[in-house]
Amino acid sequence: MHDVTTGTPRVSVIVGGASGLGWATAQLLHAQGDAVVIADIAGDQARARADELGGSAAARQVEVREEASVRALFEDVREEHGSVGAVVNCAGISRPGALVDISLDDWSATVDVCLTGSFLVLREAAKAMGEGGSIVLIASLNGRQPGVAMGAYCAAKAGVLMLTEVAALELGPRKIRVNSVSPGFVPTPLTAGASLVPGLVEDFVENIPLGRAGNPDDVANAVAFLLSEQASWMTGASLDLNGGAHTQRYPNVLQHVAAMAAATSPAS
Ligand SMILES: NC(=O)c1ccc[n+]([C@@H]2O[C@H](COP(=O)([O-])OP(=O)(O)OC[C@H]3O[C@@H](n4cnc5c(N)ncnc54)[C@H](O)[C@@H]3O)[C@@H](O)[C@H]2O)c1
């Protein structure tokens, strides 16, 4: 896309853009003509991705849990590119564990990356944007649908949904739109562990009325739409991207893991 006032390519920063949903989004925005900056804790991978895109694509290393790192990212992008038109935060992790068992470290790591990281990206992006811009945060089906052993992740993603709404309220007068997307199950490095548990992926798919898992392009297409002028009257919204899974139930991950452990124990 091009900046409507200057006619130059829109500068888009994809945080967590070196893998999975973020990488698919970076590829799509680049194909649409944006000047894409891929920012990720995996700096080498981000650079390799930017090289793969070529053209005006650039890479930065960023740790979304660190205030100074996120601030430096947006200050540098603004200095180097002159503006920041669109920002997507895809950085996320999940450290599962039942609420009575999960360690404070695992709880904090999940909440710090998914929720506090979203806040820091949002705050620094809004500062760098000035007047006008569009921000998309990646929330999750788990922001509205609970999952056993997913307490930290569910709570963090529910927080991202409300953060989206408050940000839309506060930033609307500056013509900065803030929306989120809430994907269901999409095979990526983040969810790769699911395929190691017999029956778990099948259980996810059974609970999807459209009968298939998502793919990264399903998410990238929705993000690109939210960032575009076609969504110019949308802010404070979240798009459910889950094949209808929000109408069903979330698989009980612990039951599947317990069944696997029982099947592989020496006594069985
Ligand atoms: N894949 C799914 O099924 C699914 C479903 C719902 C929501 N999501 C969310 O979508 C987002 C992207 O997930 P994905 O599936 O593409 O996972 P992924 O692991 O493929 O990509 C996540 C990226 O975030 C980066 N990252 C992690 N911690 C970071 C940090 N502290 N600072 C900066 N970057 C960091 C990783 O290096 C990686 O490149 C996450 O927020 C995830 O919670 C994914």
The ligand as a MOL file (V3000), in Angstrom:
LIG
                    3D

  0  0  0     0  0            999 V3000
M  V30 BEGIN CTAB
M  V30 COUNTS 44 48 0 0 0
M  V30 BEGIN ATOM
M  V30 1 N -0.5890 -20.6560 15.5610 0
M  V30 2 C -1.7530 -20.6110 16.1950 0
M  V30 3 O -2.5330 -21.5910 16.1950 0
M  V30 4 C -2.1750 -19.3690 16.9050 0
M  V30 5 C -3.5120 -19.2830 17.3150 0
M  V30 6 C -3.9270 -18.1520 17.9910 0
M  V30 7 C -3.0420 -17.1190 18.2310 0
M  V30 8 N -1.7540 -17.2340 17.8280 0 CHG=1
M  V30 9 C -0.8630 -16.1120 18.1230 0
M  V30 10 O -0.2990 -15.6510 16.9160 0
M  V30 11 C 0.9780 -15.0540 17.1900 0
M  V30 12 C 2.0150 -15.6610 16.2490 0
M  V30 13 O 2.1210 -17.0520 16.5610 0
M  V30 14 P 2.7160 -18.1220 15.5300 0
M  V30 15 O 1.8180 -19.2730 15.5660 0
M  V30 16 O 3.0450 -17.4680 14.2520 0 CHG=-1
M  V30 17 O 4.0480 -18.5290 16.3300 0
M  V30 18 P 5.5870 -18.5730 15.8820 0
M  V30 19 O 6.2990 -19.1700 17.0290 0
M  V30 20 O 5.7030 -19.1830 14.5350 0
M  V30 21 O 5.9670 -17.0160 15.7580 0
M  V30 22 C 6.0960 -16.1950 16.8730 0
M  V30 23 C 7.2420 -15.2310 16.6280 0
M  V30 24 O 7.3490 -14.3820 17.7750 0
M  V30 25 C 8.7240 -14.2310 18.0800 0
M  V30 26 N 8.8870 -13.9150 19.4990 0
M  V30 27 C 8.6490 -14.7340 20.5600 0
M  V30 28 N 8.9550 -14.1170 21.7020 0
M  V30 29 C 9.3850 -12.8670 21.3760 0
M  V30 30 C 9.8420 -11.7660 22.1370 0
M  V30 31 N 9.9530 -11.8520 23.4660 0
M  V30 32 N 10.1870 -10.6360 21.4870 0
M  V30 33 C 10.1050 -10.5690 20.1260 0
M  V30 34 N 9.6890 -11.5950 19.3610 0
M  V30 35 C 9.3380 -12.7380 19.9690 0
M  V30 36 C 9.3420 -15.5860 17.7280 0
M  V30 37 O 10.7550 -15.5080 17.5600 0
M  V30 38 C 8.5920 -15.9340 16.4590 0
M  V30 39 O 9.2650 -15.4540 15.3070 0
M  V30 40 C 1.2480 -15.3030 18.6820 0
M  V30 41 O 0.8740 -14.1620 19.4080 0
M  V30 42 C 0.3110 -16.4390 19.0170 0
M  V30 43 O -0.0510 -16.4250 20.3730 0
M  V30 44 C -1.2910 -18.3280 17.1680 0
M  V30 END ATOM
M  V30 BEGIN BOND
M  V30 1 1 1 2
M  V30 2 2 2 3
M  V30 3 1 2 4
M  V30 4 1 4 5
M  V30 5 2 4 44
M  V30 6 2 5 6
M  V30 7 1 6 7
M  V30 8 2 7 8
M  V30 9 1 8 9
M  V30 10 1 8 44
M  V30 11 1 9 10
M  V30 12 1 9 42
M  V30 13 1 10 11
M  V30 14 1 11 12
M  V30 15 1 11 40
M  V30 16 1 12 13
M  V30 17 1 13 14
M  V30 18 2 14 15
M  V30 19 1 14 16
M  V30 20 1 14 17
M  V30 21 1 17 18
M  V30 22 2 18 19
M  V30 23 1 18 20
M  V30 24 1 18 21
M  V30 25 1 21 22
M  V30 26 1 22 23
M  V30 27 1 23 24
M  V30 28 1 23 38
M  V30 29 1 24 25
M  V30 30 1 25 26
M  V30 31 1 25 36
M  V30 32 1 26 27
M  V30 33 1 26 35
M  V30 34 2 27 28
M  V30 35 1 28 29
M  V30 36 1 29 30
M  V30 37 2 29 35
M  V30 38 1 30 31
M  V30 39 2 30 32
M  V30 40 1 32 33
M  V30 41 2 33 34
M  V30 42 1 34 35
M  V30 43 1 36 37
M  V30 44 1 36 38
M  V30 45 1 38 39
M  V30 46 1 40 41
M  V30 47 1 40 42
M  V30 48 1 42 43
M  V30 END BOND
M  V30 END CTAB
M  END
